[in-house]
Amino acid sequence: MSIETFPTRLSVNVNKIATLRNARGGNLPCPIRAAQHLQAWGADGITVHPRPDARHITYEDVRKLRPVVHTEFNIEGYPTEDFVELVLEVQPEQVTLVPDPPDVLTSNAGWDTLSKGPFLRAVLGRFQSAGIRTSLFIETDTERIRAAADLGADRIELYTESYAVAHAQGDPDAAAPFLKAALTGKSVGLGINAGHDLNLQNLAHFAQVVQHLDEVSIGHALISDALYLGLQNAVGQYKEALRPKD
């Protein structure tokens, strides 16, 4: 099957597959099998975000996913020593550092790259020494984006919850701060990723407005849509939303 590729890549987060599995126990649905299907159906990458309480993706899941992810493997998380060691063992193509405390339900803020600079510089250096591309989950503040580049990050992932809220309220300029952030990041040599609350209602507008967008990471909305559309069809519709407009 021929798969179209667009400038902005779609990485699908399979955490929610594991959440459903864990609610019942056993191995249904299987996040490893889901990852195989997602790639066959057009996903450009697979994302996971293992947390210390293992309430969805577990460290063992991450290890089992590595041999089957042939597109791009992106591991997100807070850089505890256990997390760092897992990433160095598994060797994904990308690691995205997220400032989540252990008990947070979902990501709810970007890094303060100014106050956390020394900590982040040391962690980024460990991953880069292993040849792993690094990304920092971040908001649209220009100073913090420039600081991310100074710390040696390869990319930033723009935290898009505020865009999703503004877009749902009908704000025609909802994506404007993210365009400015992307242009700033590009100007200092950063690749640009984005994620959080992107969905079929707001993704196409975001991708059309925000320049230099390398990758979006989407999990909750895509898996939720798959309940109605089917997983293969959901991937296709999200990919279509990323199609460049003439």
Summary of the structure (lengths in Angstrom):
residues: 246
radius of gyration: 16.9
end to end distance: 25.3
largest distance: 48.1
contacts: 822
relative contact order: 0.14
helix: 43%
strand: 16%
